[in-house]
Amino acid sequence: MTGGFTDAIAPGADAVQVDVPSTDGVTALPGYLGRPAASGSVPTVVLLRGRRGLYSEAACDAERFDAAGLDARHTMWATFWQQRGYGALLVDSFARRGYSKGFEKDSYASRPPEVSENTVRLLDAYGAATWLRSQSFVAARRIALHGWSNGVMATLWAMWPKTRAAIGLGPK
């Protein structure tokens, strides 16, 4: 990878780091927003990562939690959606809750409640959708949720009653 989200997005698109308020009423989440080259309002996809968080192993080792440290899989999915005319918002549910590096594999029984997929991360998905609806370039009634791995669980919990469209992918 050559440097993160801004290097991997579709040609002609812009990406910015934003703060996205969770509907937990407390947490402002880091988000990485990419817009397609299209003009006008566009459908947008909220992307929820799994238990390891958004950042590559090298970024975690270097304690670099920013756009340049994003894992290649995440930038690939953002690019995938942008190349098809969608906005893409990667949401980091972990960093500002003290878990920038995510949590260990096979740790379901001991997962931190601060990043629970069924009580907390669904609030992050709702917050991201609410924030996106306030952005002029977003087609407010065309926001989807795309989660993978542990993000699938958050996606499933968030689907009812507020999400109109969702995609869930299992572990690799």
N, C-alpha and C positions, 0 to 999 in steps of 0.2 A: 504494500500500500504506500502511496506517495504522500500521505499527509492528512487524510481525513475527509470529512464530509464535503468540504468546499472543493476538493480536488476530484471527488467522485460523482458529483451531481451531473445531470444532463447538460450538454452544451447550451450556453445562453441563459442558464438559470442562476438564481441568486440563493445563497444560504446564509442564515444568520443565527446566532445564539440568542435565545429569548428566555424570559422567565414566564413560566406557565403556572398560575395558581391552581393548586389542588382544591377540590371541594371539601377537603378536610378542614378548611378554614384557617390553616396554620402555615402550610408549606408552599413556598414558591419553588417550583421544579425547574431545573435547567432543561431546556429543549433546544433541538437543532432543527430549524425550519428551512426547508428547501421549496422553492417555487418553480414551477415549470416555465418554459419560455413563453407560453401562451399568455395573452392579455385577457383582461376581464376576470370575472369570478370563476374559480375552478373548484372542482371537487377536491377534497383533501383527505389524506389517510393519516390517522394517528398510529404510530408504530410503538408497540410495547415489547421490550426485550425480556429475555428470561432471567434466571437467577444470577447469572454472572454480571449483569449490568451491561452498559453500553460500550465499555472501553476494552481495547486490546490488552493482551497479557503484558506486552512491552509498556504500554501506557500505565497500567496498574503498577508494574515494577518501578516505573519512574515517577509514580504519583502525579501523572499528567492527565487530568480529567477535564478535557476540553474538546473542541471539534477535531483538533489534530490527532487526538488519541482514540477516536472512535474505531471500533472494530470493523474490519472490512465487510463482514456480513451485513452490518447495519447500513453502511453506505451503499452497498449493493441494492438493498431493498428500497432505500430512498431513491436511488437512481432509477430502479425499475418503475416505480410509480411516476416519477417526474417525466421519464421518457414517454409515458402514456398520457401525459397531460394533467396529472394530478399534483397537488401540493403534497408534501410529506413532512410530518412532524415527529421526530424521534424524541420520546419523553424519558428523562432519567429520574425514575422513582426512588433511586437509592442514595445518590451522593449527599444530598442535604439532610438525609436522615442518618448519616454516619456509616453508610455501607457502599462507598464508591466502588469497591471491588466486588460487590454482590455478595453471595454467600455460597457455601460449599455444596458440591454435588451430593445427592442422596441424604440431604439434611432436613427432610420435610418435618420430622418430629421436633427439630430444634431451630427451625427458621425464626428469624427475628420478627416479632409482631409488628414492628415499625414499618415493615415492607410486605406485610401479608397481602397475598393476591386476592383474597376474598373479603377483606375488610378495609384495606388501605388503597391498593393499586387501582381498584375499580373507581375510587374517588379521584385518582389522578387522571384516569381516562375521561371521566365526566368533566373534570376541570379543563382538560385539553380541548374537549369539544366545545365547551362554553367559551373558552378563550378564542378558539378559531372562529366561532360565529361572530365575534366582534371585529374580525379582520376583514377589510373591504375586499380583498382579493379572493376570499373563500366563498364558495357557494354554500350558504349556511345550512341548507337542507340536504347537502350531499357530502356529509362527513362520515367516513368509515373507520373502523378499528381493525388493526392487523396486529396480532400477537403471535409470538412463537415461544416454545418451551414454557417456562413459568408464565410468560406473558399471555399464553393461551388461556391459562387458568384465570388470569385477571380479565381477559377478554370475555370468557364465558360468564363470569360473575357480573361484568358490566353490561352485557347484552340486554338484559331486561331491566327496566322498561325503556331505557334511554337511547340505545344504539339501534340504528336502522339497518346497518350492514356491518358484517364482521367477517374476518378471515382468521383462522387459527391453524398454525403449523406445529407439529410435534417436534421433538428433539431431532437433531441431524441424523 
